[in-house]
Amino acid sequence: MASNPAFNRLEQDARTGYAAFRDQGAPASPQAYPQQGYSQPGQMGHDQLEHMYNAPSATPVQAGRVTMDDVIMKTLGLFAIVLVTGAAGWIISAANPAMGSMIWMGGMIGTLILGLVIAFKKTLSVPLIVGYAVLEGFFVGAVSFFFEQRWGGIVAQAVLATLATFVGMFMAYKTGLIKVTDKFRRIVTMMVFGYAIFAVVNFIFAMVTDNMFGFGGAGWLGIAISLFAVGLASVTLALDFDAVDTAIRTGAPQKYSWLLAHGIIVSLVWLYIEFLRLFARLREN
C-alpha cells in the first residue's frame, strides 16, 4: 500500500475519516424523504423521528463505500482484460515475431509510463487503469510466447507457481502468519523501490551485453537475484491484502476498489514474470 503514492493517499484520507466523502454520504435531510411526509425542518413528529432513528443503517454499497465483493469483481474484470489481450499478444507474436518484439518493448515502456501516471495522478482514473491492463496483457502475452518458444512448458509452470503463491500468501495473511505493520510496510516499500531501480539498470545492462538475464546471467548469482525478486513480489501481495482490509475498515469511497484491484493485478503479473525468469535461469543449468 505504501509503495504506491495512490495508496498513500488512501491512508491519508483514512486518517481524516474521508471527510469529503462523508459529507457526500451524510444522512439526508427531511426534504430528501418526501414520501415520509417531511415537508419542513422542525415539523417532524415523534413517530417520524422514531422511524428515522430505528431505520436500518445504510449498507456499504448504499453508502458508496468499498466492499470485498466490489474489489473481487473489479480484480476479476481487470484480470479478464489481461487474459484476453495477453492471448492477442501471443497470437500476434506467433504470426509475426518482429511485431511481437515491438509489442514486448512497447508494452513494457507503456506500462511503466502509465503506471507512474496512475500512481501520481491526483484523482483516480478508471480509463487509465483499464488501459494499463490492456497494455499489460499485450506485454505478458508477447513475453510468454518468447519464453515458451525457448523453454517449452515454462509458461504453465510459471502460471501454476503464481497461483500457488497467491493462495499461500493469502492464507498466510488471513491466518496472521504474516502481519503487515507500519515497519513491515516501510521496509518492503524501500526494497521495492530499490529493486525497481536495479531492474532499470539491469535492463540497460542486458541490452548492452546482449544477455537477456542481465547481471548474474543464468549462474548462481542470477538465480539468487531471481529468488529474491520472487520473494519480494510475493510479499507485496500481503501489502495488497492489507490495503483492501484497510480500505473496507475505514470506509474508503467505492472508487478506490479500482485502485485496489489494479494493485493486485500488478503484483500478480510481476510475480509471474519473475517466475518466468527464475525457471528460465534454472533451465539453462
C-alpha positions in Angstrom: 0.0 0.0 0.0 2.7 2.4 0.9 4.7 1.5 -2.2 2.2 3.4 -4.3 1.6 7.1 -3.9 -2.1 6.5 -4.7 -2.2 4.0 -1.8 -0.5 6.6 0.4 -3.4 9.0 -0.5 -5.8 6.3 0.7 -4.0 6.1 4.0 -4.1 9.9 4.4 -7.8 10.0 3.6 -8.4 7.2 6.1 -6.8 9.2 8.8 -9.1 12.2 8.2 -12.1 9.9 8.1 -12.7 10.6 4.4 -14.2 13.9 5.3 -15.2 14.9 1.8 -16.7 11.5 1.1 -18.6 11.5 4.4 -20.2 14.8 3.6 -21.4 13.3 0.4 -22.8 10.3 2.2 -24.2 12.1 5.2 -27.7 11.3 6.3 -30.2 13.1 4.1 -32.3 15.9 5.4 -36.0 15.6 5.9 -36.6 17.2 2.5 -34.9 14.1 0.9 -37.8 11.9 2.2 -40.9 13.4 0.7 -42.6 10.0 0.8 -42.5 10.2 4.6 -44.2 13.5 4.7 -41.3 15.5 5.9 -42.3 18.8 4.5 -40.3 21.3 6.6 -37.5 21.1 9.1 -38.7 21.2 12.7 -42.2 19.9 11.8 -41.4 16.2 12.3 -43.5 14.4 14.9 -42.4 11.9 17.5 -43.4 8.9 15.3 -41.4 10.3 12.3 -38.3 10.9 14.4 -38.6 7.4 15.9 -38.9 5.9 12.5 -35.8 7.7 11.3 -33.7 6.5 14.3 -35.0 2.9 14.1 -34.4 2.6 10.4 -31.5 0.2 9.5 -28.1 1.8 8.7 -27.1 2.1 5.1 -25.1 -0.8 3.8 -21.5 -0.1 2.5 -22.9 -0.5 -1.1 -25.7 2.0 -0.4 -23.2 4.4 1.2 -20.9 4.2 -1.8 -18.0 2.6 0.1 -15.5 -0.1 -0.8 -16.7 -3.7 -0.3 -14.9 -7.0 -0.7 -17.3 -8.1 -3.4 -16.6 -4.9 -5.3 -12.8 -5.4 -5.1 -13.1 -9.0 -6.2 -15.3 -8.2 -9.2 -13.0 -5.3 -10.3 -10.0 -7.6 -9.9 -11.6 -10.3 -12.0 -12.6 -7.8 -14.6 -9.1 -6.4 -15.0 -7.7 -10.0 -14.9 -10.0 -10.9 -17.8 -8.8 -7.9 -19.8 -5.2 -9.1 -19.2 -6.0 -12.6 -20.3 -7.8 -11.5 -23.5 -5.1 -9.0 -24.6 -2.5 -11.5 -23.5 -3.9 -14.1 -25.8 -3.9 -11.4 -28.6 -0.3 -10.6 -27.8 0.6 -14.3 -28.0 -1.1 -14.8 -31.3 0.4 -11.7 -32.9 3.9 -12.8 -31.7 3.4 -16.3 -33.1 2.3 -14.9 -36.5 4.9 -12.1 -36.7 7.9 -12.4 -34.2 9.2 -9.0 -35.2 5.8 -7.4 -34.3 5.9 -9.5 -31.1 9.2 -7.9 -30.1 7.7 -4.5 -30.7 4.7 -5.4 -28.5 7.1 -6.7 -25.8 9.2 -3.4 -25.8 6.2 -1.1 -26.3 4.2 -2.8 -23.6 7.0 -2.7 -21.1 7.7 1.0 -21.7 4.0 1.9 -21.9 3.1 0.2 -18.6 6.0 1.9 -16.9 4.8 5.4 -18.1 1.1 4.7 -17.5 1.9 3.2 -14.1 3.6 6.4 -13.0 0.7 8.5 -14.3 -1.8 6.4 -12.3 0.4 6.5 -9.2 0.9 10.2 -9.1 -2.4 11.5 -10.6 -4.3 13.4 -8.0 -7.6 11.8 -9.0 -8.3 8.2 -9.8 -9.0 7.5 -13.5 -10.7 4.2 -14.4 -9.9 4.5 -18.1 -6.2 4.8 -17.3 -6.4 1.7 -15.1 -8.2 -0.2 -17.8 -5.7 1.0 -20.4 -2.9 -0.2 -18.1 -4.5 -3.7 -18.0 -4.7 -3.7 -21.8 -1.0 -2.8 -22.3 0.0 -5.2 -19.5 -1.9 -8.0 -21.2 -0.2 -7.5 -24.6 3.2 -7.3 -22.9 2.6 -10.5 -20.9 1.3 -12.3 -24.0 4.4 -11.4 -26.1 6.8 -12.2 -23.3 5.2 -15.5 -22.6 5.3 -16.6 -26.2 9.1 -15.9 -26.5 9.8 -17.8 -23.2 7.6 -20.7 -24.3 9.4 -20.9 -27.6 12.8 -21.2 -26.0 11.8 -23.2 -22.9 8.8 -25.4 -23.7 6.3 -25.8 -20.8 7.7 -22.9 -18.8 4.6 -20.8 -19.1 2.4 -23.5 -17.5 5.0 -23.8 -14.7 5.0 -20.1 -14.0 1.2 -19.8 -14.0 0.9 -22.7 -11.5 3.7 -21.2 -9.3 2.0 -17.8 -9.4 -1.4 -19.1 -8.5 0.0 -21.3 -5.7 2.0 -18.4 -4.3 -1.1 -16.1 -4.4 -3.1 -18.7 -2.4 -0.3 -19.3 0.0 0.2 -15.6 0.7 -3.5 -15.1 1.1 -3.7 -17.9 3.7 -0.6 -16.7 5.5 -2.0 -13.2 5.7 -5.5 -14.2 6.8 -4.2 -16.6 9.5 -1.9 -14.0 10.9 1.3 -15.8 9.9 2.3 -12.6 8.1 1.4 -9.4 9.9 1.5 -6.1 7.9 2.7 -3.5 10.4 3.9 0.1 9.6 7.5 -1.0 9.9 7.0 -4.1 7.7 5.3 -1.9 5.1 8.1 0.7 5.1 10.8 -2.0 4.8 9.0 -3.7 1.9 8.4 -0.4 0.2 12.1 0.6 0.3 13.0 -2.8 -1.0 10.5 -2.5 -3.9 11.9 1.0 -4.9 15.4 -0.3 -4.6 14.6 -3.3 -6.8 12.8 -1.1 -9.3 16.0 1.0 -9.7 18.1 -2.2 -10.1 15.6 -3.6 -12.7 16.1 -0.5 -14.9 19.9 -0.7 -14.6 19.8 -4.4 -15.2 17.6 -3.9 -18.3 20.1 -1.5 -19.8 23.0 -3.8 -18.9 21.2 -6.7 -20.6 20.6 -4.7 -23.8 24.2 -3.6 -23.9 25.7 -7.0 -23.3 23.1 -8.9 -25.3 22.3 -11.1 -22.2 18.6 -11.5 -21.7 19.1 -12.1 -17.9 21.4 -9.2 -17.2 23.5 -9.3 -14.1 24.4 -12.8 -13.0 23.2 -14.4 -16.2 22.0 -17.9 -15.6 24.6 -18.6 -12.9 24.2 -18.9 -9.2 24.2 -15.1 -8.8 21.4 -14.7 -11.3 19.4 -17.4 -9.7 19.8 -15.7 -6.3 18.6 -12.4 -7.8 15.5 -14.2 -9.2 14.8 -15.9 -5.9 15.0 -12.5 -4.2 12.7 -10.9 -6.8 10.1 -13.7 -6.5 10.1 -13.4 -2.7 9.7 -9.6 -2.9 6.9 -9.8 -5.4 5.2 -12.4 -3.1 5.4 -10.2 -0.1 3.8 -7.2 -1.9 0.7 -9.3 -2.2 0.4 -9.1 1.6 0.5 -5.3 1.3 -2.3 -5.5 -1.3 -4.4 -7.7 1.0 -3.8 -5.2 3.9 -4.7 -2.3 1.6 -8.1 -4.0 0.9 -8.8 -4.6 4.6 -7.8 -1.0 5.4 -10.0 0.5 2.7 -13.0 -1.6 3.9 -12.4 -0.9 7.6 -12.0 2.9 7.2 -14.9 3.3 4.8 -13.0 4.3 1.7 -15.0 5.6 -1.3 -16.1 2.9 -3.7 -13.9 4.4 -6.4 -10.8 3.1 -4.6 -11.9 -0.5 -5.4 -10.4 0.1 -8.9 -7.1 1.2 -7.4 -7.0 -1.9 -5.1 -7.8 -4.2 -8.0 -5.1 -2.6 -10.1 -2.6 -3.1 -7.3 -3.4 -6.8 -7.0 -3.1 -7.4 -10.8 0.2 -5.5 -11.0 1.6 -7.7 -8.2 0.4 -10.9 -9.8 1.9 -10.0 -13.2 5.2 -9.0 -11.6 5.3 -12.3 -9.7 4.5 -14.2 -12.9 7.3 -12.5 -14.8 9.8 -13.2 -12.1 8.8 -16.9 -12.0 9.4 -17.0 -15.8 12.9 -15.5 -15.3 13.7 -17.9 -12.4 12.6 -21.0 -14.2 14.4 -19.9 -17.4 17.6 -19.5 -15.5 17.2 -22.9 -13.9 16.6 -24.5 -17.3 19.9 -23.0 -18.5 21.8 -25.1 -16.0 
